[in-house]
Amino acid sequence: MTDPFAPPPETGSTTVTWERRRWTKESAGGFFAATAAFVVVQALVLEPVSRSLPDYAPRVTALAGIPAATLAHPLATRWLKRLPSSAPPR
């Protein structure tokens, strides 16, 4: 059995074997949409919930914002992938 914390064997190559995910317009837009949905839902839910359930207002607003953000991210990402590229034509 190999040690999972052992350094990789030296192969003489200095190239990185893993590739970083790129920060694309789709991922940036999805992140922005998810954050915006979370904040908007919290703003809409906080006032009525703080009146009806004052002890649970922070918990309820967070639990309402999480599904909104979870739904907004893939929807925005899918929509942004359909947009034409902003790169100049070659």
Contacts in CASP RR format, 6 or more apart in sequence:
PFRMAT RR
TARGET T0000
AUTHOR 0000-0000-0000
METHOD contacts of the structure
MODEL  1
MTDPFAPPPETGSTTVTWERRRWTKESAGGFFAATAAFVVVQALVLEPVS
RSLPDYAPRVTALAGIPAATLAHPLATRWLKRLPSSAPPR
8 17 0 8 1.000
21 27 0 8 1.000
25 80 0 8 1.000
25 83 0 8 1.000
25 86 0 8 1.000
26 77 0 8 1.000
26 80 0 8 1.000
26 81 0 8 1.000
27 77 0 8 1.000
29 76 0 8 1.000
29 77 0 8 1.000
29 80 0 8 1.000
30 72 0 8 1.000
30 73 0 8 1.000
30 76 0 8 1.000
30 77 0 8 1.000
30 80 0 8 1.000
31 73 0 8 1.000
32 76 0 8 1.000
33 72 0 8 1.000
33 73 0 8 1.000
33 75 0 8 1.000
33 76 0 8 1.000
34 69 0 8 1.000
34 70 0 8 1.000
34 72 0 8 1.000
34 73 0 8 1.000
34 76 0 8 1.000
35 69 0 8 1.000
36 72 0 8 1.000
37 65 0 8 1.000
37 68 0 8 1.000
37 69 0 8 1.000
37 71 0 8 1.000
37 72 0 8 1.000
38 65 0 8 1.000
38 66 0 8 1.000
38 68 0 8 1.000
38 69 0 8 1.000
38 72 0 8 1.000
40 68 0 8 1.000
41 61 0 8 1.000
41 64 0 8 1.000
41 65 0 8 1.000
41 68 0 8 1.000
41 69 0 8 1.000
42 61 0 8 1.000
42 62 0 8 1.000
42 64 0 8 1.000
42 65 0 8 1.000
45 60 0 8 1.000
45 61 0 8 1.000
45 64 0 8 1.000
45 65 0 8 1.000
46 57 0 8 1.000
46 61 0 8 1.000
49 56 0 8 1.000
49 57 0 8 1.000
49 60 0 8 1.000
49 61 0 8 1.000
50 57 0 8 1.000
53 60 0 8 1.000
END
